[in-house]
Amino acid sequence: MSISGAVNELNKEIDRLTKFRDALLEGSPGINVTHAATAKPGRKPGPAKKAAGVRKSASVKTSSLPKKRTLSAAGRKAISEAAKARWAAKKKATSTK
């Protein structure tokens, strides 16, 4: 069987199954048959993206954007220890119940 023959067979099978599904869904309340027949799986389309060559407006300057904030090693350690203390307290509270 050639590739085009296999593709034709698959298309026939898809059409047959689509008709079968639509026939089953006709009596079901709350299901839109026309939408079910045309819907494709996957993500919904989002907003259109700008073209790569589009410039930013002159009023927006890159220097006006806030700088990324960083956390010192001491700050990370303090947060880590506070989280560990919360977890220990929670574990102790659940084990005594």
TIVO-2410 file (N, C-alpha, C; in nm, 3 decimals):
# residues 97
REC num residu      c1      c2      c3 atome chaine
REC   1      M   0.085  -0.117   0.000     N      A
REC   1      M   0.000   0.000   0.000    CA      A
REC   1      M   0.090   0.123   0.000     C      A
REC   2      S   0.059   0.218  -0.084     N      A
REC   2      S   0.139   0.339  -0.093    CA      A
REC   2      S   0.100   0.436   0.020     C      A
REC   3      I   0.181   0.537   0.037     N      A
REC   3      I   0.155   0.636   0.142    CA      A
REC   3      I   0.024   0.709   0.116     C      A
REC   4      S   0.002   0.747  -0.011     N      A
REC   4      S  -0.122   0.819  -0.041    CA      A
REC   4      S  -0.244   0.730  -0.018     C      A
REC   5      G  -0.232   0.601  -0.045     N      A
REC   5      G  -0.342   0.510  -0.018    CA      A
REC   5      G  -0.370   0.497   0.131     C      A
REC   6      A  -0.262   0.492   0.211     N      A
REC   6      A  -0.278   0.484   0.356    CA      A
REC   6      A  -0.343   0.612   0.411     C      A
REC   7      V  -0.302   0.726   0.357     N      A
REC   7      V  -0.359   0.853   0.401    CA      A
REC   7      V  -0.507   0.859   0.366     C      A
REC   8      N  -0.543   0.813   0.248     N      A
REC   8      N  -0.684   0.811   0.209    CA      A
REC   8      N  -0.766   0.722   0.301     C      A
REC   9      E  -0.712   0.606   0.335     N      A
REC   9      E  -0.782   0.515   0.427    CA      A
REC   9      E  -0.800   0.580   0.564     C      A
REC  10      L  -0.697   0.648   0.612     N      A
REC  10      L  -0.708   0.716   0.741    CA      A
REC  10      L  -0.813   0.826   0.737     C      A
REC  11      N  -0.816   0.902   0.629     N      A
REC  11      N  -0.917   1.008   0.616    CA      A
REC  11      N  -1.057   0.951   0.615     C      A
REC  12      K  -1.078   0.839   0.549     N      A
REC  12      K  -1.209   0.774   0.547    CA      A
REC  12      K  -1.249   0.730   0.688     C      A
REC  13      E  -1.153   0.674   0.760     N      A
REC  13      E  -1.180   0.627   0.896    CA      A
REC  13      E  -1.212   0.745   0.988     C      A
REC  14      I  -1.141   0.855   0.973     N      A
REC  14      I  -1.167   0.975   1.053    CA      A
REC  14      I  -1.307   1.026   1.026     C      A
REC  15      D  -1.346   1.033   0.899     N      A
REC  15      D  -1.480   1.078   0.864    CA      A
REC  15      D  -1.587   0.987   0.923     C      A
REC  16      R  -1.564   0.856   0.915     N      A
REC  16      R  -1.660   0.759   0.968    CA      A
REC  16      R  -1.675   0.776   1.119     C      A
REC  17      L  -1.563   0.791   1.190     N      A
REC  17      L  -1.568   0.806   1.335    CA      A
REC  17      L  -1.630   0.940   1.376     C      A
REC  18      T  -1.603   1.044   1.300     N      A
REC  18      T  -1.662   1.175   1.330    CA      A
REC  18      T  -1.813   1.169   1.317     C      A
REC  19      K  -1.862   1.105   1.211     N      A
REC  19      K  -2.007   1.092   1.193    CA      A
REC  19      K  -2.068   1.009   1.306     C      A
REC  20      F  -1.999   0.904   1.347     N      A
REC  20      F  -2.047   0.819   1.455    CA      A
REC  20      F  -2.054   0.898   1.586     C      A
REC  21      R  -1.952   0.977   1.615     N      A
REC  21      R  -1.949   1.058   1.737    CA      A
REC  21      R  -2.061   1.160   1.734     C      A
REC  22      D  -2.080   1.227   1.621     N      A
REC  22      D  -2.185   1.328   1.610    CA      A
REC  22      D  -2.323   1.266   1.629     C      A
REC  23      A  -2.341   1.144   1.578     N      A
REC  23      A  -2.469   1.076   1.595    CA      A
REC  23      A  -2.493   1.045   1.742     C      A
REC  24      L  -2.389   1.007   1.815     N      A
REC  24      L  -2.403   0.979   1.957    CA      A
REC  24      L  -2.433   1.105   2.037     C      A
REC  25      L  -2.373   1.216   1.998     N      A
REC  25      L  -2.387   1.340   2.074    CA      A
REC  25      L  -2.516   1.415   2.043     C      A
REC  26      E  -2.588   1.379   1.937     N      A
REC  26      E  -2.711   1.451   1.901    CA      A
REC  26      E  -2.813   1.449   2.013     C      A
REC  27      G  -2.827   1.340   2.083     N      A
REC  27      G  -2.927   1.331   2.189    CA      A
REC  27      G  -2.879   1.378   2.324     C      A
REC  28      S  -2.751   1.409   2.337     N      A
REC  28      S  -2.697   1.450   2.466    CA      A
REC  28      S  -2.725   1.597   2.492     C      A
REC  29      P  -2.782   1.630   2.609     N      A
REC  29      P  -2.809   1.771   2.641    CA      A
REC  29      P  -2.679   1.845   2.676     C      A
REC  30      G  -2.671   1.969   2.635     N      A
REC  30      G  -2.558   2.053   2.674    CA      A
REC  30      G  -2.434   2.036   2.590     C      A
REC  31      I  -2.439   1.960   2.483     N      A
REC  31      I  -2.321   1.943   2.398    CA      A
REC  31      I  -2.352   1.998   2.261     C      A
REC  32      N  -2.267   2.085   2.214     N      A
REC  32      N  -2.284   2.147   2.084    CA      A
REC  32      N  -2.218   2.058   1.980     C      A
REC  33      V  -2.296   1.992   1.897     N      A
REC  33      V  -2.244   1.896   1.800    CA      A
REC  33      V  -2.158   1.964   1.695     C      A
REC  34      T  -2.197   2.083   1.649     N      A
REC  34      T  -2.118   2.149   1.546    CA      A
REC  34      T  -1.982   2.187   1.600     C      A
REC  35      H  -1.975   2.228   1.726     N      A
REC  35      H  -1.845   2.262   1.786    CA      A
REC  35      H  -1.761   2.136   1.805     C      A
REC  36      A  -1.824   2.027   1.846     N      A
REC  36      A  -1.751   1.903   1.870    CA      A
REC  36      A  -1.691   1.850   1.741     C      A
REC  37      A  -1.757   1.873   1.630     N      A
REC  37      A  -1.706   1.822   1.503    CA      A
REC  37      A  -1.589   1.903   1.451     C      A
REC  38      T  -1.582   2.031   1.487     N      A
REC  38      T  -1.476   2.116   1.433    CA      A
REC  38      T  -1.366   2.147   1.533     C      A
REC  39      A  -1.386   2.116   1.659     N      A
REC  39      A  -1.287   2.150   1.761    CA      A
REC  39      A  -1.163   2.064   1.745     C      A
REC  40      K  -1.048   2.127   1.765     N      A
REC  40      K  -0.922   2.055   1.759    CA      A
REC  40      K  -0.859   2.056   1.898     C      A
REC  41      P  -0.792   1.949   1.938     N      A
REC  41      P  -0.731   1.946   2.070    CA      A
REC  41      P  -0.612   2.041   2.074     C      A
REC  42      G  -0.576   2.082   2.194     N      A
REC  42      G  -0.458   2.166   2.210    CA      A
REC  42      G  -0.493   2.298   2.275     C      A
REC  43      R  -0.397   2.387   2.275     N      A
REC  43      R  -0.415   2.517   2.340    CA      A
REC  43      R  -0.502   2.608   2.255     C      A
REC  44      K  -0.574   2.693   2.323     N      A
REC  44      K  -0.655   2.793   2.256    CA      A
REC  44      K  -0.563   2.903   2.204     C      A
REC  45      P  -0.595   2.965   2.093     N      A
REC  45      P  -0.509   3.072   2.041    CA      A
REC  45      P  -0.511   3.192   2.134     C      A
REC  46      G  -0.396   3.249   2.157     N      A
REC  46      G  -0.384   3.366   2.243    CA      A
REC  46      G  -0.385   3.492   2.160     C      A
REC  47      P  -0.350   3.602   2.221     N      A
REC  47      P  -0.347   3.728   2.147    CA      A
REC  47      P  -0.237   3.724   2.041     C      A
REC  48      A  -0.259   3.800   1.935     N      A
REC  48      A  -0.162   3.803   1.826    CA      A
REC  48      A  -0.031   3.864   1.875     C      A
REC  49      K   0.079   3.808   1.830     N      A
REC  49      K   0.210   3.859   1.868    CA      A
REC  49      K   0.253   3.967   1.770     C      A
REC  50      K   0.333   4.059   1.819     N      A
REC  50      K   0.383   4.165   1.734    CA      A
REC  50      K   0.491   4.110   1.642     C      A
REC  51      A   0.507   4.173   1.530     N      A
REC  51      A   0.612   4.134   1.437    CA      A
REC  51      A   0.748   4.164   1.499     C      A
REC  52      A   0.850   4.091   1.458     N      A
REC  52      A   0.983   4.106   1.516    CA      A
REC  52      A   1.042   4.244   1.489     C      A
REC  53      G   1.005   4.306   1.379     N      A
REC  53      G   1.065   4.433   1.342    CA      A
REC  53      G   0.994   4.554   1.399     C      A
REC  54      V   0.892   4.537   1.481     N      A
REC  54      V   0.816   4.649   1.534    CA      A
REC  54      V   0.897   4.715   1.646     C      A
REC  55      R   0.910   4.848   1.639     N      A
REC  55      R   0.985   4.922   1.741    CA      A
REC  55      R   0.895   4.956   1.858     C      A
REC  56      K   0.958   4.976   1.974     N      A
REC  56      K   0.885   5.022   2.091    CA      A
REC  56      K   0.856   5.171   2.073     C      A
REC  57      S   0.754   5.218   2.140     N      A
REC  57      S   0.722   5.360   2.129    CA      A
REC  57      S   0.832   5.442   2.194     C      A
REC  58      A   0.846   5.565   2.152     N      A
REC  58      A   0.953   5.651   2.200    CA      A
REC  58      A   0.934   5.690   2.346     C      A
REC  59      S   0.809   5.688   2.396     N      A
REC  59      S   0.785   5.730   2.533    CA      A
REC  59      S   0.830   5.626   2.635     C      A
REC  60      V   0.846   5.501   2.595     N      A
REC  60      V   0.888   5.396   2.687    CA      A
REC  60      V   1.039   5.379   2.675     C      A
REC  61      K   1.108   5.405   2.785     N      A
REC  61      K   1.253   5.390   2.785    CA      A
REC  61      K   1.290   5.265   2.865     C      A
REC  62      T   1.395   5.199   2.824     N      A
REC  62      T   1.436   5.078   2.895    CA      A
REC  62      T   1.489   5.110   3.033     C      A
REC  63      S   1.541   5.231   3.054     N      A
REC  63      S   1.595   5.266   3.185    CA      A
REC  63      S   1.485   5.289   3.287     C      A
REC  64      S   1.360   5.308   3.243     N      A
REC  64      S   1.250   5.331   3.336    CA      A
REC  64      S   1.198   5.201   3.397     C      A
REC  65      L   1.240   5.087   3.344     N      A
REC  65      L   1.197   4.959   3.398    CA      A
REC  65      L   1.267   4.934   3.531     C      A
REC  66      P   1.198   4.876   3.629     N      A
REC  66      P   1.262   4.849   3.757    CA      A
REC  66      P   1.369   4.741   3.743     C      A
REC  67      K   1.473   4.754   3.823     N      A
REC  67      K   1.581   4.655   3.819    CA      A
REC  67      K   1.534   4.527   3.889     C      A
REC  68      K   1.590   4.416   3.847     N      A
REC  68      K   1.558   4.288   3.907    CA      A
REC  68      K   1.616   4.284   4.049     C      A
REC  69      R   1.533   4.243   4.143     N      A
REC  69      R   1.578   4.240   4.282    CA      A
REC  69      R   1.648   4.108   4.311     C      A
REC  70      T   1.754   4.116   4.388     N      A
REC  70      T   1.828   3.995   4.425    CA      A
REC  70      T   1.822   3.976   4.575     C      A
REC  71      L   1.847   3.854   4.618     N      A
REC  71      L   1.841   3.819   4.759    CA      A
REC  71      L   1.979   3.777   4.804     C      A
REC  72      S   2.021   3.829   4.917     N      A
REC  72      S   2.154   3.795   4.967    CA      A
REC  72      S   2.154   3.653   5.022     C      A
REC  73      A   2.273   3.600   5.043     N      A
REC  73      A   2.285   3.465   5.099    CA      A
REC  73      A   2.227   3.460   5.240     C      A
REC  74      A   2.246   3.565   5.316     N      A
REC  74      A   2.192   3.569   5.452    CA      A
REC  74      A   2.039   3.571   5.448     C      A
REC  75      G   1.983   3.643   5.354     N      A
REC  75      G   1.838   3.648   5.340    CA      A
REC  75      G   1.782   3.513   5.301     C      A
REC  76      R   1.848   3.444   5.206     N      A
REC  76      R   1.804   3.309   5.167    CA      A
REC  76      R   1.810   3.214   5.285     C      A
REC  77      K   1.915   3.224   5.366     N      A
REC  77      K   1.931   3.135   5.481    CA      A
REC  77      K   1.821   3.162   5.584     C      A
REC  78      A   1.788   3.289   5.608     N      A
REC  78      A   1.684   3.324   5.704    CA      A
REC  78      A   1.549   3.269   5.658     C      A
REC  79      I   1.520   3.282   5.530     N      A
REC  79      I   1.394   3.230   5.477    CA      A
REC  79      I   1.389   3.078   5.489     C      A
REC  80      S   1.501   3.012   5.458     N      A
REC  80      S   1.509   2.867   5.465    CA      A
REC  80      S   1.486   2.819   5.608     C      A
REC  81      E   1.549   2.884   5.703     N      A
REC  81      E   1.535   2.841   5.842    CA      A
REC  81      E   1.393   2.866   5.893     C      A
REC  82      A   1.332   2.977   5.851     N      A
REC  82      A   1.194   3.004   5.893    CA      A
REC  82      A   1.098   2.899   5.836     C      A
REC  83      A   1.120   2.859   5.710     N      A
REC  83      A   1.036   2.756   5.649    CA      A
REC  83      A   1.053   2.623   5.721     C      A
REC  84      K   1.178   2.589   5.753     N      A
REC  84      K   1.203   2.463   5.825    CA      A
REC  84      K   1.137   2.464   5.962     C      A
REC  85      A   1.137   2.578   6.027     N      A
REC  85      A   1.072   2.589   6.158    CA      A
REC  85      A   0.921   2.571   6.143     C      A
REC  86      R   0.861   2.629   6.038     N      A
REC  86      R   0.717   2.611   6.016    CA      A
REC  86      R   0.685   2.465   5.990     C      A
REC  87      W   0.767   2.400   5.907     N      A
REC  87      W   0.742   2.258   5.875    CA      A
REC  87      W   0.754   2.172   6.000     C      A
REC  88      A   0.854   2.201   6.085     N      A
REC  88      A   0.872   2.123   6.207    CA      A
REC  88      A   0.753   2.142   6.301     C      A
REC  89      A   0.705   2.265   6.312     N      A
REC  89      A   0.590   2.292   6.399    CA      A
REC  89      A   0.466   2.220   6.347     C      A
REC  90      K   0.447   2.222   6.213     N      A
REC  90      K   0.332   2.155   6.156    CA      A
REC  90      K   0.341   2.004   6.176     C      A
REC  91      K   0.460   1.949   6.157     N      A
REC  91      K   0.479   1.805   6.175    CA      A
REC  91      K   0.454   1.765   6.320     C      A
REC  92      K   0.502   1.848   6.413     N      A
REC  92      K   0.482   1.819   6.554    CA      A
REC  92      K   0.334   1.826   6.590     C      A
REC  93      A   0.263   1.923   6.534     N      A
REC  93      A   0.121   1.939   6.564    CA      A
REC  93      A   0.040   1.821   6.509     C      A
REC  94      T   0.075   1.769   6.392     N      A
REC  94      T  -0.001   1.657   6.335    CA      A
REC  94      T   0.034   1.525   6.404     C      A
REC  95      S   0.156   1.513   6.457     N      A
REC  95      S   0.193   1.386   6.521    CA      A
REC  95      S   0.132   1.373   6.658     C      A
REC  96      T   0.099   1.483   6.726     N      A
REC  96      T   0.040   1.476   6.859    CA      A
REC  96      T  -0.111   1.453   6.855     C      A
REC  97      K  -0.173   1.470   6.741     N      A
REC  97      K  -0.319   1.452   6.730    CA      A
REC  97      K  -0.357   1.308   6.724     C      A
***
